Amino acid sequence: MSAICISFDTVNTLKYGALDLRNRVVGTRVLLNGEDPYFFKWEQDTPEEIVDARDFYSNFPMSRLTVPPTVLMLHSPFASIPYKMQQILWAFIQWLLLLLSVILFSNTTDSIIKKKILWIIGLLIIASSFFWRLHIDKGQIYILFVFLISLSYWFAKREKNYILSGFILGLTASFRPPVILMGIPFLIKRKWKFIISGLAGIIISFISSLFIAPFSIWKSYFNSMEFHEKFHLLIIQPTYGFFNKNVVDGIKNAIFSANIAMEDSSIQDMFRIFFHLKIKANILELSLIICILVLTIFLWRRIVKTKDSVSLFYIGIIFVIISSFFLPAARLSYINIYWLLPLSLIVIKTDDIKWILKPELILLIVGIGLNTMFRIFPKGVILSDYLIVFYLVIITFRITNSKY
């Protein structure tokens, strides 16, 4: 199945332009040219190397770029490489990071059966899913965060090195801010080495980014996020421009992508679809705080009593996954690559198979079925997202049980 999926990904990579990778590469090139990448708008005479053809919202002041300058710092060493070569290389790296993440998890258990199950999760469930096809096609970056979190877990579990583990998680949070929620269970558990080294990772990453992105660029980043927020909440409406070039920077399909099931499962989009209501950003943020606070209160004693890092990492990643539904932005299904983390931790944590074979398992089975390879019915991907997050939340209370 993985071999078949690799063939699909190869065709899509060669045929299309990895639209989300494109805006990161163009943003990096613009930044290195001394301009503001977050409010850069190309014109018809703009050099092709810094044209994001998908940015055809002519009335928007901001570009499509939504990653912080720390991510642009990662791209900066490769900015001069021809774009198509970068795209092919990144497709290969995405698969490599997926395999390395599974290797890291399987390396933290001595059980042969658990190792096999972890590889089945990685090579069958994840690799054959709609969201992984979409992740590769768009050139997304979430698999890098998954790998770094896996590496952080490996250092904590295998090497008992909470300093390096926390530092790596801090770096990850500097690239993807919601990851900072993973620190909550470690803070409750008073893992001070982990927390302090995590803060060090964030600070060092931020300071390093200043070499290419001064404070003015960081300010521009936060300002542009306000515009993107208004766009996703339908407060401002786009006016479309037209792009009249057939080939851009070596890409023949610069504004197209593969026909892969893609749905927005964010809370604000659910309210818009089913209740025809627009939710304000502060309502979403307050709702997220309440959800995390309620879960934290219910799990507080269990976190304090836990004696292993598995539960701490599991609870942390659940907080991150929950937050993805409440952010005032589209929650497209490529973010579901996060599922590799909790599913792997469940396998590692479980010593008795009966703890997995509970009625709620049907939520996971149906959810996986709706999100792997075959589109059964419209909105099935959205239903899958909610079924699996409900399953993961339920398992949160089982996995933190001392008898688990």
N, C-alpha and C positions, 0 to 999 in steps of 0.2 A: 504493500500500500504506500509506504514511504517512497519507494522507487517511482511509482506512478505519479505521486504528488510532486516529486522533484522534476519530473518531465514537464508537468503543467507549469511549475514555477519558472523553469528555464525558458519555455515558450513565451510566457507573459513578460519575463524580464527582457528578452530580446525584442519583443514586439512593442511594448509600451514604455513609458518614461518615468515610472516610480514617482508619482506626483508629490508625495510628502517628502521624499528624499530630495527632490528637486528644490523645494523651497528652503531646505536647510543648507544645501550646497550653494545656492544663489545668495542666500542671506550671509553666509560666511564670506563669499567673494566680495559682496558689497561692503561688508564691514572692513575687510582687509584693504579695500580701496578708499577707506576713510569716510564712508557715508553711513547713514543711519539705516540698517537693514529692516527695521520694524515699520518705517514709514517711507520705504522706497517704492516708487511706482515707475515702471518701465514705460518708455515711449517707443514708437515704431522704429526710431533710429538708434535705440539702445543696443549695445553689443550683445550678441546672442548668449555669451557666457554668463550674463547676469539678467537674463530674461526668464521670469517664471510665467510661462504661457497660460497657466491655469488662473493666474491672478487677473481676471477680467472684470472685477467689480470697480467700475470707473468712478463711482461716487464715494468709495471708501478711502480714507486717508492712509490706512495701514496696509501692509503687505499680508501675505498668508502665513508668514512666519510666526510661530507660537512657542517655540522653545526658548529657554533662557540663554544668555550669552555663554554660560558654562558649556552648553552643548555645542555652540558654534566653535568654542575653543577646541573641542575634540575633532571637529571637521577641518580646522585651519591647516594642519600639516598636509592635507590632501587636496586643498582647494584648486591647485593648478593642474591636477590630473584631469584629462578629458572626461566629461560627465558620463558618457556611456560606459567607460571603463570603471568609473566609481560605482555606477549602478550595478554592473555585473559583479564587481568585487563585494559590494554590500549584500547582494543576494546570497553569495557564497558564505559570507561572514554570519549572516542571520541563521543559516542552517548549522554552521559550526557552533554558534553560541547555544542553539537549542540542544545539540548533542553534548556539549560541554556541561550544560546545566544538568542534564540527566546523569552524566558521569559523576558530577559532584554529589548529587543526591545518592546515587547507588553506592558511592564510596563511603557513605556514612552508616551503612548497615552491613552486617556480616551474613545476613540471611540471603541465601541464593534465591529463594522464592520471591522475597521482597525485591531483589535486584531485577528479576524478570518482570515483575509487575510494573516497576518503575520504567523499564524500557518499553513495555506495552503502552503505558500512559504517554510516553514521549513520542514514540514512533508510529503509534496507531491512532490514539485518541487526539493528541495535539496536532501531529503532522498531517492528519487527513481532514482537519476541520476547515470550515469556511473562514474562520478568523485567521488561521495561519496562511491560507491562500491570500487573503486580503492583506495581511501584514507584509508578505513578500512583495505582492504586486504594488502596494503603495510605497514600499521602501521605508516602513515605519521603524521606530527605534525602541519599542517596548521590550523586545527580546534582550537588549543590552541591560535594561534594568532588572529583568528576570535573572539573567546570568550573574550580575553583581550581587543581587540578594542571595542567590544560590551560593556564591562564593563566600559571602559573609556568614551564611549558615554553616558552611563547611568548616570555616576557621573556628567557629564557636563550638561546633559539635565534635569535629575530628581532632582539632589541634588544641581545643580549650583556650584559644587565644581571643579573648573578648576585646582586646585593644585593637588588633588588626580587623577583627570582625566589625566592630563599631565604626572604625575609620572608613571601611568600604561602604557600609550602609550610609554613612554621612555623605560620602562622595555621590552615592546614588540619589540621595535627597537633594543634593545641589543640582542634579540634572532633571529630577522630577520631584518638585516640592511636596506633593501629597505623601511621598514615601516617609516623610518625617513622622507620620502617624505611627509607624512601626516602633518608634521609641517609647510609646506609652506603656506597654507591658514591662519593658526593661526599666523604666523609671519607677513604676510601682514596685518592682522586684528589687530596686536599689542596686542595679548593676552599674555602679558609678564609672568603672573603667570603660564600659561600653558606651555610656551616655557622653562622657567627656571626650573620648576618642571620636565619637560620631560628630560632635560639635566641631572638633578639630578638622575633620574631613570636609564639613560644609565650609568652614572659614578658609581653609587652604585652597579649596576649589574656587571659591569666590575671589580670593586675592589673585590667584593664577589667571583668572579670566580678565582681570583689569589690565593685563599686558596688551590685550587686543581690544577690550571693550571697557572704556572708562566709565565713570559713574553716570555720565550723560546718557550712555547707551543703556545702562540698567534702568534709568528713569524712563527712557523711551520704551523699554520692554514692558514695564508696568502700565504705562499709559496706553500702549497698544492692546494690552489684555482687557482694558476697560471697553475698548471699541469691539473687540471680539466677543466679549460678554454680551454687549447690546445686540450684536448681530445674531448670536445663537438664541437669545431670548426674544428675537423678532421686534426689538425696539427700533432698530434701524433696518431699512430694506435696501437690498442691493440694486444697482442699476448696471446692467451688463454691457460691456464693451465687446468689440469683435477683434479676433486675431486672424490676420490674413497671411501668416507664414505657414507653409506646409512642413518645413523642417526647422527645428530650433536646436542649436548646439548638438547636432548629430542625432536628434530624436525625431522620428517620423510621426509618431503619435503623441505629440507633446501635451495635448489636452485631454487625452482619452486614457482609460484604464480597462482592465479585464472585466468581463461581466460576472461578478462574484456577489453572492448574497451579502448585502450590507444594510444594516438597520441601525437606527439611533434608539438606544434603550435608556436614555437619560430620563430622570424623573420629570424634568420640565417638558420633554417631548411626549411622555405618557399623559400628562395632564392636558397637553394641547390636543392630542389625538382623541382621548376618551371623554374629556370634560370641556373641551374648547376653552380652556383657561390658560392665561399666561402667568407664570410664576416669577416673581421678582427675585433678583439674585440674593438679597438679604434673607428672604424666606428659605431659599435653598440652603444657604450657609447655616442659618439657625437650625433647620431640620437636621442637617448633618451633625452639628454639635450635639443636639439632643440624642440622636441615634448612638453616637460614639460614647456619650456620657452615660446613657442607660446601660449599654453593653459593658462599659467599664465598671459601673457600680455592681452589676450582677456577677462579673467575673473577678472582682477585686480579691476576694478571699482565696479563690482558686489560683490566681496568679501568685499571691504571696506564698501559698503552700507548694507550688510546683517546684520540682527539683531538677528539671531538665530544660534545655534551651528550645526543644521542639515546640512545646506549647507556646512559649513566648514569641517565637517567629510566626507560628500559625496565627495567633491572635493578631499580631501586628499586620500581617498581610491581609487578613480579613478586614481590618480597619481601612486599609488602602483600597481594597476592592469595593467596599461599601461607599467610600468617598467618591469613587468614579461615577456613581449614579447621581450624586448630588451636585457635582461641579456644574457651573453655568456654561456648559459647552456640550457639543455633541459627544455622546458616548458610542462611538462606532466599534464594531465587534472585534477589531484587531487588538483591542485592549485586553481581550479575554485570554491572551497568552499568559496573563497572571495566573490562570487556573492551574498551570503546571506546578506552581509553588504549594498551594494548600493540598492538592490531590497527592503530591509526592510526600508531604509531611504526614498526611493521614496514614499512608502505607507504612512509613517509617515508624510512626508512633504506635501503631496497632500490633499488639502481641497475640490477640485472640480474634480470629476472623469473625466471631459472632458479634463483635462490637460494630462491625461494618454492615453486617447483614440485618439491618433494621428496616422498618417500613419506609423511612425517608429515603432509602437508597433508590426508590423508584423515581424520585425527583432528578437524581443524577443521571440515571439511565436514560430517561426520556429527554433530559436536557442535552446530553451528549448526542443522542440520536438525531435531535433537531439541528445540530450544529456541525455534523460531520458529513461532508461530501455531497449529500443528496438533499435538495430543497423539497420538503414535503408539502408545505403550504405557506402562503404569504404570512409574514410576521412571525414565522416559526423561530427565527433567530432571536427575536426579542423575547418570546416565551422561554426559550432555552436559557437566556441570560438570567431571568428572574428565578426560574426553577433551580438553577445551579447555585445562585447566591443564597436562596433560602436553605438549600441543602447544606451549604458550607457554614451558615450561621447556626443551624441546628447541631452540626457536628462540633462546632466550637464548644458547646456545653458538654459534649461527650468526651472530646479529646482532653479537656481540662479536668475531667473526673479522675481522681487518684486511682480508681480501679480500672481505668481504661487500658 
